[in-house]
Amino acid sequence: MIRVEAQILPFERPDIPEIAQAFEQLGWNKPASQYERYLMEQVLKIRDMYIARVEGQFAGYLTVCWQSTYAPFREKKIPEIMDFNVLPKFRRQGIGTQLMDKAEAEITKVSPVAGIGVGMTPDYGAAQKLYVLRGYIPDGNGLYYRSRPIQYGDAIKVDDYVALYLTKELR
């Protein structure tokens, strides 16, 4: 892995067109309206978003939800790192690690624990490995599908909504 130094910056309104266009070019469904909502949530102190830039070019982002929608985190006041994306051409260069370092540093100011959910399909394999290598462990609640626990014998559709939630002690 080649380590590239990225600037990790707070998300601002002028970033929206560039981010939406980058994902549109990849064929991913991440419209500008999603980032408008993130900006509103940032103003309301519900979520913070950090973007990575390499030589001024948008490379990726992640968000920290201060009040998780995942009930076990919300009940324990564990902030959740969510919607973590690094553009394919910037992967395996340490940018994701730098974004995670920033998120964990911010979470440490308010909580001794960080939470994160990860998908269970091969598309999430790199994220699964990254989180384990960073010290995240399953929270013990098993798999969830669309914010509901999966019970033994349940039939579910395997898609981006099947997730395992992990936590990391930060202090």
Secondary structure, 3 states (H helix, E strand, C coil): CCCCCCEEEECCHHHHHHHHHHHHHHCCCCCHHHHHHHHHHHHCCCEEEEEEEECCEEEEEEEEECCCCCHHHHHCCCCEEEEEEECHHHCCCCHHHHHHHHHHHHHHCCCCEEEEEEECCHHHHHHHHHHHHCCCEEEEEEEEECCEECCCCCCCCCCCCEEEEEEEECC
